[in-house]
């Protein structure tokens, strides 16, 4: 194509003006390409700026690799022009290359010291990659340059929330909303902060206000509403606010089914019971969104030392359900064959369980102050052969660490009941009940079957003195159905079944775990609506471990939930000698109790459907001798069954690790396998 008439500078400037109005006009874009090609490679300032603007046009069209190439050429010709660095940063950010983009914005800020968006964008990205001190400095700089720059104030408030300073975060989001009352992201973030504060402090005001904020953000509109909609659904579940919940859940399922959200949290989505195919789709999109732009950063290797080095990656090495389950396993690993390393990015609560875990590991890496990239580098430099992610998509997870691929083999286990949908994870450690072989198509990882249950246990958990019924608010006589599940696992259909069981067993009560104040009010109202006297619902306050376990012995039967069932809660009941009644669900999250019952030798308590569940609960409640026999079986099984045999479990999972490594060392891709029953 012949270059337009006129000087090179004038022709390029004219085309730039025309393209600014029609960024999708292919003919004009071709003309700009031709003009630049005709002008040659002299690299004048005018041409450099034109190259940068051409890159911007290409970026807006989604042609990111081409755009970045033109930005690089513009920078080579005119390295001291801040606008070129800023445009390059925008393109790098679109490519997901956050650290490089932050550097580009930082250079733009240096060259254009009065341009607030440059340090603002730099701070946003530095926060996202975990460089919080640098992020805070950049964002304060931006806010000082332009006090009304809402993105800077929004990012500062998010940073305060990252650090756990919820009061300061809430104040920051309110400031944003004073400047922009219609800012959906401001309402969503304030709602999330108040949700978190309500859970931390038990504030009924915060809990209720979070729902209003989520609803307002959705009404205003978001580019991806799935994340906020999922949070709204979850908060309604936490408070047992069921009115209108079915419609909200239906919207969330449709967004996932139609592929219109990346931000819907997979852990929340498990509660929809939408089935494993949609659960995988949700997890894959979410993983892709959370780890966008991250590529494997370390060389693959097949050599290893005399001991296979296992790294357990988690934020929960403190007083947490995962730590309760895994503590004895860490201590019982075979130190002649394995070196066990704790890779922690969570808080140190200073508690007894934290101290026990730190002492139990051969090494303990504190990754909490590090960015994902630096944390991954430290794991790699520690020589971890197999990295085991214990978090998945649960609260405070950092999937970016594993996405850098610091270990040759990477697995996920225990923390998340389903697929992570991440190409960085090779294996999911499960068992034939929670993830049958025929369910492989619903997992991005290869399934590894342990022979008994996928869940370990700690035989050192103490059970305190058994209290009197009266001390726990229970009637002296009558059957006690126990359901110490979190409130979000109790839906209206399940609660209706529980009420029918109470109706059929006169004098019985339902013993629930205390949640936020509104939960008891809402559930008692729901019981009354179903013809059950509200006082037949008894709420147990939260207690330390030994006391909590001891009070299980006052109950007669534990009633499991669905579609997300009891996990550690079911183990607690069985360890304390309380039989658990369950219905295996469609997905991993609803099949854990069935797995535990199989491993303790009582698979008959995993019944085929919910009608059988109601009938069995009624039958057992009216057959005290049968219930007593079940409790006697449990008491004997505590010392003999595989579920509580930590040494047996350690040998099984060690065999799984050894097989994973052998497959890798042989140059084979990950493949599913079953660990044989331990000998002897």
C-alpha positions as CSV (number, residue, x, y, z in Angstrom):
1,X,0.0,0.0,0.0
2,X,1.3,3.5,-0.9
3,X,1.9,5.8,2.0
4,X,-0.5,8.7,2.3
5,X,0.7,12.1,0.9
6,X,2.3,14.6,3.2
7,X,5.1,14.4,5.6
8,X,5.6,11.2,7.6
9,X,4.8,13.0,10.9
10,X,1.6,14.6,9.5
11,X,0.4,11.4,7.8
12,X,0.9,9.3,11.0
13,X,-0.7,12.0,13.1
14,X,-3.7,12.1,10.8
15,X,-4.2,8.3,10.9
16,X,-3.8,8.3,14.6
17,X,-6.6,10.9,14.9
18,X,-8.9,8.9,12.6
19,X,-8.2,5.6,14.4
20,X,-8.9,7.1,17.7
21,X,-12.5,7.5,16.6
22,X,-12.7,4.1,14.8
23,X,-10.3,1.7,16.6
24,X,-11.9,-1.3,14.8
25,X,-11.5,0.1,11.3
26,X,-9.3,-2.4,9.5
27,X,-8.6,-0.2,6.5
28,X,-7.3,2.6,8.7
29,X,-5.2,0.2,10.7
30,X,-3.7,-1.1,7.5
31,X,-2.9,2.4,6.5
32,X,-1.1,3.1,9.7
33,X,0.9,-0.1,9.3
34,X,1.9,1.0,5.8
35,X,2.7,4.5,6.8
36,X,5.0,3.3,9.6
37,X,6.7,0.8,7.3
38,X,7.2,3.4,4.6
39,X,8.8,5.8,7.1
40,X,11.4,3.2,7.8
41,X,13.2,2.3,11.0
42,X,14.8,5.7,11.7
43,X,13.1,5.8,15.1
44,X,12.2,9.5,15.3
45,X,10.2,10.6,18.4
46,X,7.1,11.0,16.2
47,X,7.4,7.5,14.9
48,X,8.0,6.1,18.4
49,X,4.8,7.7,19.6
50,X,2.9,6.4,16.6
51,X,4.2,2.9,17.3
52,X,3.0,3.2,20.8
53,X,-0.4,4.3,19.7
54,X,-0.6,1.5,17.1
55,X,0.1,-0.8,20.0
56,X,-2.8,0.6,21.9
57,X,-5.1,0.1,18.9
58,X,-4.0,-3.5,18.6
59,X,-4.5,-4.0,22.3
60,X,-8.1,-2.8,22.1
61,X,-8.6,-5.3,19.3
62,X,-7.2,-8.1,21.5
63,X,-4.1,-8.6,19.4
64,X,-1.9,-8.4,22.5
65,X,1.3,-10.1,21.3
66,X,1.5,-7.8,18.3
67,X,0.7,-4.8,20.5
68,X,3.5,-5.7,22.8
69,X,6.0,-5.9,20.0
70,X,5.1,-2.4,18.8
71,X,5.4,-1.0,22.3
72,X,8.9,-2.6,22.6
73,X,9.9,-0.9,19.4
74,X,8.5,2.4,20.5
75,X,10.5,2.1,23.8
76,X,13.7,1.3,22.0
77,X,13.3,4.4,19.9
78,X,12.1,6.7,22.7
79,X,12.9,5.3,26.1
80,X,12.5,8.5,28.1
81,X,8.8,9.1,27.2
82,X,6.6,8.1,30.0
83,X,3.5,7.6,27.8
84,X,5.2,4.8,26.0
85,X,6.0,3.0,29.3
86,X,2.4,3.5,30.5
87,X,0.9,2.1,27.2
88,X,3.3,-0.9,27.5
89,X,2.2,-1.4,31.1
90,X,-1.5,-1.6,30.0
91,X,-0.7,-4.2,27.4
92,X,1.5,-6.3,29.8
93,X,-1.3,-6.1,32.3
94,X,-3.8,-7.4,29.7
95,X,-1.3,-10.3,29.0
96,X,-1.4,-11.1,32.7
97,X,2.3,-10.3,33.2
98,X,1.7,-8.4,36.4
99,X,5.3,-7.9,37.7
100,X,6.5,-6.6,34.3
101,X,3.5,-4.4,34.0
102,X,4.1,-3.0,37.5
103,X,7.7,-2.2,36.5
104,X,6.5,-0.4,33.4
105,X,4.0,1.7,35.3
106,X,6.7,2.5,37.8
107,X,8.9,3.8,35.1
108,X,6.0,5.8,33.7
109,X,5.5,7.3,37.1
110,X,9.1,8.3,37.4
111,X,9.1,10.0,34.0
112,X,5.7,11.6,34.5
113,X,5.8,12.5,38.2
114,X,2.5,14.4,38.0
115,X,0.4,11.7,36.3
116,X,-1.5,9.9,39.1
117,X,-2.8,6.9,37.0
118,X,0.7,5.5,36.6
119,X,1.5,4.9,40.4
120,X,-2.1,3.9,40.8
121,X,-1.9,1.1,38.3
122,X,1.5,0.2,39.6
123,X,0.2,-0.1,43.2
124,X,-2.8,-2.2,42.1
125,X,-0.5,-4.8,40.5
126,X,2.0,-4.8,43.2
127,X,-0.8,-5.6,45.7
128,X,-2.0,-8.4,43.4
129,X,1.5,-10.0,43.4
130,X,1.9,-9.6,47.1
131,X,4.4,-6.8,47.3
132,X,2.2,-4.9,49.8
133,X,4.7,-2.4,51.2
134,X,5.6,-1.2,47.7
135,X,2.0,-1.2,46.7
136,X,0.9,0.9,49.6
137,X,3.6,3.5,48.9
138,X,2.6,3.7,45.2
139,X,-1.1,4.0,46.0
140,X,-0.5,6.7,48.6
141,X,1.5,8.6,45.9
142,X,-1.3,8.3,43.5
143,X,-3.9,9.5,46.0
144,X,-1.8,12.5,47.0
145,X,-1.4,13.5,43.3
146,X,-5.2,13.1,42.8
147,X,-7.3,12.8,46.0
148,X,-10.4,12.0,43.9
149,X,-8.7,9.1,42.1
150,X,-11.1,6.4,43.1
151,X,-9.1,3.3,41.8
152,X,-6.2,4.3,44.0
153,X,-8.4,4.6,47.1
154,X,-10.2,1.4,46.2
155,X,-6.9,-0.6,45.9
156,X,-5.7,0.9,49.2
157,X,-8.8,-0.3,51.0
158,X,-8.4,-3.8,49.4
159,X,-4.8,-3.8,50.6
160,X,-5.9,-3.1,54.2
161,X,-8.3,-6.0,53.9
162,X,-5.5,-8.2,52.7
163,X,-3.6,-7.4,55.9
164,X,-6.7,-8.2,58.0
165,X,-7.4,-4.6,59.0
166,X,-11.1,-4.8,58.3
167,X,-12.0,-1.6,60.1
168,X,-9.6,0.5,58.0
169,X,-10.7,-1.3,54.9
170,X,-14.3,-0.6,55.5
171,X,-13.5,3.1,56.0
172,X,-11.6,3.2,52.8
173,X,-14.4,1.6,50.8
174,X,-16.9,4.1,52.3
175,X,-14.6,6.9,51.1
176,X,-14.7,5.5,47.6
177,X,-18.5,5.4,47.7
178,X,-18.6,9.0,48.8
179,X,-16.7,9.9,45.7
180,X,-18.6,7.4,43.5
181,X,-21.9,6.3,45.0
182,X,-22.6,4.2,41.9
183,X,-19.4,2.2,42.0
184,X,-20.4,-1.4,42.0
185,X,-16.9,-2.6,42.9
186,X,-17.0,-0.3,46.0
187,X,-20.3,-1.7,47.2
188,X,-19.1,-5.3,46.5
189,X,-15.8,-4.8,48.4
190,X,-17.5,-3.1,51.4
191,X,-20.0,-5.9,51.5
192,X,-17.2,-8.5,51.5
193,X,-15.4,-6.7,54.2
194,X,-18.5,-6.5,56.4
195,X,-19.2,-10.2,55.7
196,X,-15.6,-11.1,56.9
197,X,-15.9,-8.8,59.9
198,X,-19.3,-10.3,60.8
199,X,-17.8,-13.8,60.8
200,X,-14.8,-12.7,62.8
201,X,-16.6,-10.7,65.4
202,X,-20.1,-12.2,65.3
203,X,-21.5,-8.9,64.3
204,X,-25.2,-9.2,63.3
205,X,-25.1,-5.7,61.9
206,X,-22.2,-6.4,59.6
207,X,-23.7,-9.8,58.5
208,X,-27.0,-8.2,57.5
209,X,-25.3,-5.1,55.9
210,X,-23.2,-7.4,53.7
211,X,-26.3,-8.8,52.0
212,X,-27.6,-5.3,51.2
213,X,-24.2,-4.4,49.8
214,X,-23.9,-7.4,47.6
215,X,-27.4,-6.9,46.3
216,X,-26.7,-3.2,45.5
217,X,-23.5,-4.1,43.6
218,X,-25.4,-6.6,41.5
219,X,-28.2,-4.1,40.7
220,X,-25.6,-1.5,39.6
221,X,-23.9,-4.0,37.4
222,X,-20.5,-5.7,37.2
223,X,-18.4,-7.0,34.3
224,X,-18.5,-10.5,35.9
225,X,-21.3,-10.8,38.4
226,X,-20.5,-14.4,39.3
227,X,-18.1,-13.7,42.1
228,X,-20.4,-11.3,43.9
229,X,-23.5,-13.4,43.3
230,X,-21.7,-16.4,44.8
231,X,-20.8,-14.4,47.9
232,X,-24.4,-13.3,48.2
233,X,-25.6,-16.9,48.0
234,X,-23.1,-18.0,50.5
235,X,-23.9,-15.3,53.0
236,X,-27.6,-16.1,52.8
237,X,-26.7,-19.7,53.5
238,X,-24.6,-18.7,56.5
239,X,-27.5,-16.8,58.0
240,X,-30.2,-19.4,56.9
241,X,-32.0,-16.7,54.9
242,X,-33.8,-18.9,52.5
243,X,-36.4,-16.6,51.0
244,X,-35.4,-15.9,47.4
245,X,-32.3,-18.1,47.7
246,X,-33.5,-20.6,45.1
247,X,-33.7,-17.9,42.4
248,X,-30.2,-16.6,43.3
249,X,-28.8,-20.1,43.2
250,X,-30.5,-20.7,39.8
251,X,-28.8,-17.5,38.4
252,X,-25.4,-18.7,39.7
253,X,-25.8,-22.1,38.1
254,X,-26.8,-20.6,34.8
255,X,-23.8,-18.3,34.8
256,X,-21.5,-21.3,35.2
257,X,-23.4,-23.4,32.7
258,X,-23.3,-20.7,30.1
259,X,-19.6,-19.9,30.7
260,X,-20.4,-16.3,31.6
261,X,-18.3,-16.1,34.8
262,X,-14.8,-16.8,35.8
263,X,-15.0,-15.3,39.3
264,X,-17.6,-17.6,40.9
265,X,-15.7,-19.3,43.8
266,X,-15.8,-23.1,43.2
267,X,-16.0,-23.8,47.0
268,X,-19.2,-21.8,47.2
269,X,-20.5,-23.4,44.0
270,X,-20.2,-26.9,45.5
271,X,-23.1,-26.0,47.7
272,X,-25.4,-25.8,44.6
273,X,-25.2,-29.5,44.1
274,X,-25.1,-28.8,40.3
275,X,-23.1,-32.0,39.6
276,X,-19.4,-32.7,39.0
277,X,-19.4,-31.6,35.3
278,X,-20.4,-28.0,36.2
279,X,-18.2,-28.1,39.3
280,X,-15.2,-28.9,37.0
281,X,-16.2,-26.1,34.6
282,X,-16.4,-23.6,37.4
283,X,-13.1,-24.7,38.9
284,X,-11.3,-24.5,35.6
285,X,-12.5,-21.0,34.8
286,X,-11.7,-19.8,38.3
287,X,-8.2,-21.3,38.3
288,X,-7.5,-19.7,34.9
289,X,-8.7,-16.3,36.2
290,X,-6.8,-16.5,39.5
291,X,-3.5,-17.6,37.9
292,X,-3.7,-15.7,34.5
293,X,-0.3,-14.8,33.2
294,X,1.6,-17.2,35.4
295,X,3.8,-19.7,33.6
296,X,5.9,-22.5,35.0
297,X,9.1,-20.8,36.1
298,X,11.4,-23.6,37.1
299,X,13.2,-26.4,35.3
300,X,11.8,-29.9,35.5
301,X,14.0,-32.5,37.1
302,X,13.9,-36.2,37.6
303,X,16.8,-36.6,40.1
304,X,16.1,-36.8,43.8
305,X,18.0,-37.3,47.0
306,X,18.2,-40.4,49.2
307,X,14.9,-39.3,50.8
308,X,11.8,-38.2,48.8
309,X,11.1,-34.7,49.9
310,X,7.4,-33.9,50.4
311,X,6.2,-30.3,50.9
312,X,2.8,-29.7,52.4
313,X,1.5,-26.3,51.3
314,X,-1.2,-24.6,53.4
315,X,-2.4,-21.5,55.2
316,X,-3.9,-23.7,58.0
317,X,-1.0,-24.8,60.1
318,X,-2.7,-23.5,63.3
319,X,-6.0,-24.1,65.0
320,X,-7.9,-25.3,62.0
321,X,-9.8,-28.5,60.9
322,X,-7.0,-29.4,58.4
323,X,-4.4,-29.2,61.0
324,X,-6.4,-31.3,63.4
325,X,-6.6,-34.1,60.9
326,X,-3.0,-34.0,59.7
327,X,-1.0,-33.4,62.9
328,X,-0.3,-37.0,63.8
329,X,0.4,-38.0,60.2
330,X,3.2,-35.4,60.0
331,X,4.7,-37.0,63.1
332,X,4.3,-40.6,61.8
333,X,5.9,-40.3,58.4
334,X,8.8,-42.7,57.8
335,X,11.9,-40.5,58.2
336,X,14.1,-43.2,56.8
337,X,12.5,-42.7,53.4
338,X,10.9,-39.2,53.4
339,X,11.7,-35.7,54.5
340,X,8.6,-33.7,55.4
341,X,8.6,-30.0,54.9
342,X,5.9,-27.5,56.0
343,X,5.3,-24.8,53.5
344,X,3.1,-22.3,55.3
345,X,1.6,-19.0,54.2
346,X,-0.9,-18.6,57.0
347,X,-0.8,-16.8,60.3
348,X,1.0,-18.0,63.4
349,X,-1.7,-18.0,66.1
350,X,0.8,-19.0,68.8
351,X,-1.4,-22.0,69.7
352,X,-0.5,-25.5,70.9
353,X,-1.4,-27.1,67.5
354,X,0.8,-24.7,65.6
355,X,3.7,-25.5,67.9
356,X,3.1,-29.2,67.5
357,X,3.1,-29.0,63.7
358,X,6.2,-26.9,63.5
359,X,8.0,-29.5,65.8
360,X,6.6,-32.3,63.7
361,X,8.0,-31.1,60.3
362,X,11.6,-31.7,59.4
363,X,11.7,-28.2,58.1
364,X,9.2,-25.4,58.2
365,X,9.2,-22.6,55.6
366,X,7.3,-19.5,56.5
367,X,6.1,-18.1,53.1
368,X,3.5,-15.7,54.6
369,X,5.4,-12.4,53.8
370,X,6.5,-13.5,50.3
371,X,4.9,-13.0,46.9
372,X,3.7,-16.1,45.1
373,X,6.7,-16.0,42.8
374,X,9.2,-15.7,45.6
375,X,7.4,-18.3,47.7
376,X,7.6,-20.7,44.7
377,X,11.3,-20.0,44.3
378,X,11.9,-20.8,48.0
379,X,10.0,-24.1,47.6
380,X,12.0,-25.0,44.5
381,X,15.3,-24.1,46.2
382,X,14.3,-26.3,49.2
383,X,14.4,-29.2,46.8
384,X,10.8,-30.2,47.2
385,X,10.1,-33.3,45.0
386,X,6.3,-33.5,45.5
387,X,4.3,-30.4,46.6
388,X,0.9,-31.2,48.1
389,X,-1.6,-28.4,48.2
390,X,-3.8,-28.7,51.2
391,X,-6.0,-25.6,50.4
392,X,-7.4,-25.8,46.9
393,X,-10.1,-23.2,46.5
394,X,-10.9,-22.7,50.2
395,X,-10.5,-19.5,52.1
396,X,-7.1,-17.8,52.0
397,X,-5.9,-20.1,49.2
398,X,-3.0,-18.9,47.1
399,X,-3.1,-20.9,43.9
400,X,-0.5,-18.7,42.3
401,X,2.3,-20.5,44.3
402,X,1.6,-23.9,42.7
403,X,1.0,-22.3,39.3
404,X,4.7,-21.3,39.1
405,X,5.4,-25.1,39.2
406,X,8.1,-25.1,41.9
407,X,8.0,-28.9,42.3
408,X,8.4,-31.7,39.7
409,X,5.2,-33.4,40.9
410,X,2.3,-31.5,42.4
411,X,-0.8,-32.9,44.0
412,X,-3.8,-31.7,45.9
413,X,-5.3,-33.3,48.9
414,X,-7.6,-33.0,52.0
415,X,-8.5,-29.3,52.0
416,X,-10.7,-29.1,48.9
417,X,-13.3,-31.8,48.0
418,X,-13.2,-31.8,44.2
419,X,-11.1,-30.8,41.3
420,X,-9.1,-27.7,41.3
421,X,-9.3,-27.4,37.5
422,X,-5.6,-26.3,37.4
423,X,-3.1,-27.6,34.9
424,X,-0.4,-27.1,37.6
425,X,-1.8,-29.9,39.7
426,X,-1.0,-33.5,38.5
427,X,-2.9,-35.6,41.0
428,X,-5.8,-35.5,43.5
429,X,-5.5,-37.9,46.4
430,X,-8.8,-39.5,47.1
431,X,-10.4,-43.0,47.7
432,X,-12.9,-45.1,45.8
433,X,-15.9,-43.7,47.6
434,X,-15.3,-40.0,47.3
435,X,-14.0,-40.1,43.7
436,X,-14.8,-43.4,42.0
437,X,-12.7,-44.4,39.0
438,X,-15.6,-43.7,36.6
439,X,-15.6,-40.0,37.8
440,X,-12.1,-39.3,36.2
441,X,-13.7,-37.2,33.5
442,X,-14.8,-34.7,36.2
443,X,-11.2,-34.1,37.3
444,X,-8.4,-32.2,35.6
445,X,-6.0,-34.1,37.9
446,X,-5.4,-37.9,37.8
447,X,-7.1,-39.7,40.6
448,X,-5.1,-41.6,43.1
449,X,-7.0,-44.0,45.3
450,X,-5.9,-44.7,48.9
451,X,-7.1,-48.1,50.0
452,X,-9.3,-47.0,53.0
453,X,-10.3,-43.4,53.3
454,X,-8.6,-40.3,51.9
455,X,-8.9,-38.6,55.3
456,X,-6.3,-39.1,58.0
457,X,-7.0,-38.7,61.7
458,X,-5.2,-37.9,65.0
459,X,-5.5,-40.5,67.7
460,X,-4.0,-38.1,70.2
461,X,-7.2,-36.0,70.3
462,X,-8.4,-35.9,73.9
463,X,-12.1,-36.4,74.8
464,X,-13.0,-34.5,77.9
465,X,-15.3,-35.5,80.7
466,X,-18.9,-36.0,79.5
467,X,-21.2,-33.3,80.8
468,X,-24.8,-33.7,82.0
469,X,-27.6,-33.2,79.5
470,X,-29.0,-30.4,81.5
471,X,-25.6,-28.5,81.3
472,X,-26.0,-28.6,77.5
473,X,-29.6,-27.5,77.5
474,X,-30.8,-30.9,76.5
475,X,-33.9,-32.7,77.9
476,X,-33.2,-35.4,80.4
477,X,-35.2,-37.9,78.3
478,X,-35.8,-38.3,74.6
479,X,-33.7,-38.9,71.5
480,X,-31.1,-36.3,70.6
481,X,-30.4,-35.9,66.9
482,X,-27.1,-34.1,66.5
483,X,-26.2,-32.1,63.4
484,X,-23.1,-30.0,64.2
485,X,-22.7,-28.9,60.6
486,X,-22.0,-25.3,59.7
487,X,-25.1,-23.3,59.0
488,X,-24.4,-22.9,55.3
489,X,-24.8,-26.6,54.9
490,X,-28.4,-26.5,56.1
491,X,-30.8,-25.8,53.3
492,X,-34.6,-25.7,53.4
493,X,-35.1,-29.1,51.8
494,X,-32.7,-30.8,54.3
495,X,-34.2,-28.9,57.2
496,X,-37.7,-30.1,56.1
497,X,-36.4,-33.7,56.3
498,X,-35.1,-33.1,59.8
499,X,-38.4,-31.6,60.9
500,X,-40.2,-34.7,59.5
501,X,-37.9,-36.9,61.6
502,X,-38.6,-34.9,64.7
503,X,-42.4,-35.1,64.0
504,X,-42.2,-38.9,63.7
505,X,-40.1,-39.3,66.9
506,X,-42.0,-37.7,69.7
507,X,-39.9,-36.1,72.5
508,X,-36.8,-35.9,70.3
509,X,-34.7,-32.7,69.8
510,X,-32.3,-31.5,67.1
511,X,-29.0,-30.4,68.5
512,X,-27.3,-27.8,66.2
513,X,-24.0,-25.9,66.4
514,X,-24.4,-22.2,67.3
515,X,-23.7,-19.7,64.5
516,X,-24.5,-16.1,64.1
517,X,-27.4,-14.9,66.2
518,X,-29.8,-14.7,63.2
519,X,-29.3,-18.4,62.5
520,X,-31.2,-19.6,65.6
521,X,-34.0,-17.1,65.0
522,X,-34.4,-18.1,61.4
523,X,-34.2,-21.9,62.0
524,X,-36.7,-21.7,64.9
525,X,-39.1,-19.8,62.8
526,X,-38.7,-22.3,60.0
527,X,-39.3,-25.1,62.4
528,X,-42.5,-23.4,63.6
529,X,-43.6,-23.0,60.0
530,X,-43.2,-26.8,59.6
531,X,-45.3,-27.6,62.7
532,X,-42.3,-28.2,65.1
533,X,-42.1,-26.4,68.4
534,X,-39.1,-24.1,68.2
535,X,-37.8,-25.2,71.6
536,X,-37.1,-28.6,70.1
537,X,-34.1,-27.0,68.4
538,X,-31.1,-26.7,70.8
539,X,-28.0,-24.7,69.9
540,X,-24.6,-25.7,71.2
541,X,-22.0,-23.0,71.8
542,X,-18.5,-23.4,70.3
543,X,-16.1,-25.1,72.8
544,X,-12.5,-26.2,72.7
545,X,-11.7,-29.6,71.2
546,X,-11.9,-32.0,74.2
547,X,-15.1,-30.4,75.5
548,X,-16.7,-30.4,72.1
549,X,-15.8,-34.0,71.5
550,X,-17.1,-35.1,74.9
551,X,-20.6,-33.6,74.5
552,X,-21.1,-35.8,71.4
553,X,-21.6,-38.7,73.8
554,X,-24.9,-37.1,74.9
555,X,-26.4,-37.5,71.5
556,X,-27.9,-40.6,69.9
557,X,-27.4,-40.2,66.1
558,X,-25.6,-37.7,64.0
559,X,-27.5,-36.5,60.9
560,X,-25.3,-35.6,57.9
561,X,-26.0,-32.8,55.4
562,X,-26.1,-32.5,51.7
563,X,-25.1,-31.6,49.0
564,X,-22.0,-30.6,51.0
565,X,-21.7,-33.2,53.8
566,X,-19.8,-33.4,57.0
567,X,-16.0,-33.8,56.7
568,X,-14.0,-33.2,59.9
569,X,-17.3,-32.8,61.7
570,X,-18.1,-36.5,60.8
571,X,-14.7,-37.6,62.0
572,X,-15.3,-35.8,65.3
573,X,-18.6,-37.6,65.8
574,X,-17.1,-41.0,65.0
575,X,-14.1,-40.5,67.1
576,X,-16.4,-39.5,70.0
577,X,-18.5,-42.7,69.5
578,X,-21.5,-41.1,67.8
579,X,-23.0,-43.0,64.8
580,X,-23.3,-40.9,61.6
581,X,-26.2,-41.3,59.1
582,X,-25.5,-40.1,55.6
583,X,-26.6,-40.3,51.9
584,X,-23.7,-40.4,49.5
585,X,-24.0,-37.4,47.2
586,X,-23.2,-36.9,43.5
587,X,-19.8,-35.3,44.1
588,X,-16.8,-35.6,46.4
589,X,-18.1,-32.9,48.8
590,X,-21.2,-35.0,49.5
591,X,-19.5,-38.4,49.9
592,X,-16.9,-37.9,52.6
593,X,-19.0,-39.3,55.5
594,X,-19.7,-42.4,53.4
595,X,-16.0,-42.8,53.0
596,X,-15.4,-42.5,56.7
597,X,-18.1,-45.0,57.5
598,X,-16.6,-47.5,55.1
599,X,-13.2,-47.1,56.7
600,X,-14.6,-47.6,60.2
601,X,-16.5,-50.7,59.1
602,X,-20.1,-49.3,59.2
603,X,-21.0,-48.8,55.5
604,X,-24.6,-49.7,56.3
605,X,-25.1,-46.2,57.7
606,X,-24.5,-44.7,54.2
607,X,-28.1,-45.2,52.9
608,X,-29.1,-45.0,49.3
609,X,-31.4,-42.0,49.2
610,X,-33.0,-39.3,51.4
611,X,-36.2,-41.3,51.9
612,X,-34.1,-44.1,53.3
613,X,-32.3,-41.6,55.5
614,X,-35.6,-40.4,57.1
615,X,-36.8,-43.9,57.6
616,X,-33.5,-45.1,59.1
617,X,-33.3,-42.2,61.5
618,X,-36.9,-42.9,62.6
619,X,-36.2,-46.6,63.0
620,X,-32.9,-46.2,64.9
621,X,-34.6,-43.6,67.2
622,X,-37.2,-46.1,68.2
623,X,-34.8,-49.0,68.6
624,X,-32.5,-48.1,71.5
625,X,-30.9,-51.5,71.6
626,X,-29.8,-51.1,67.9
627,X,-28.4,-47.7,68.6
628,X,-26.5,-49.0,71.6
629,X,-25.1,-51.8,69.5
630,X,-23.9,-49.2,66.9
631,X,-22.2,-47.2,69.6
632,X,-20.5,-50.3,70.9
633,X,-19.2,-51.1,67.5
634,X,-17.8,-47.7,67.2
635,X,-16.1,-47.9,70.6
636,X,-14.3,-51.1,69.4
637,X,-13.5,-49.6,66.0
638,X,-11.7,-46.6,67.5
639,X,-8.7,-48.9,68.2
640,X,-8.9,-51.4,65.3
641,X,-10.5,-49.8,62.2
642,X,-8.4,-48.3,59.4
643,X,-10.0,-44.8,59.8
644,X,-8.1,-44.2,63.0
645,X,-4.9,-46.2,62.2
646,X,-2.5,-43.3,61.5
647,X,0.4,-45.6,60.8
648,X,-1.5,-47.6,58.2
649,X,-2.6,-44.3,56.6
650,X,1.0,-43.0,56.6
651,X,2.2,-46.1,54.8
652,X,-0.6,-45.8,52.2
653,X,0.0,-42.2,51.3
654,X,3.8,-42.7,51.3
655,X,3.2,-45.5,48.7
656,X,1.2,-43.0,46.7
657,X,4.0,-40.5,46.8
658,X,6.6,-43.1,45.8
659,X,4.5,-44.2,42.8
660,X,3.9,-40.6,41.7
661,X,7.6,-40.0,41.7
662,X,8.4,-43.3,39.9
663,X,6.0,-42.4,37.1
664,X,7.6,-38.9,36.8
665,X,11.2,-40.3,36.9
666,X,10.3,-42.7,34.1
667,X,9.3,-39.8,31.9
668,X,5.7,-40.8,31.9
669,X,2.8,-38.4,32.2
670,X,0.7,-38.5,35.4
671,X,-1.8,-41.4,35.4
672,X,-4.3,-42.6,37.9
673,X,-3.6,-45.6,40.1
674,X,-4.8,-47.3,43.3
675,X,-2.6,-47.9,46.3
676,X,-2.8,-51.6,47.4
677,X,-3.8,-52.5,50.9
678,X,-0.9,-52.3,53.3
679,X,0.6,-55.7,54.2
680,X,0.4,-57.0,57.8
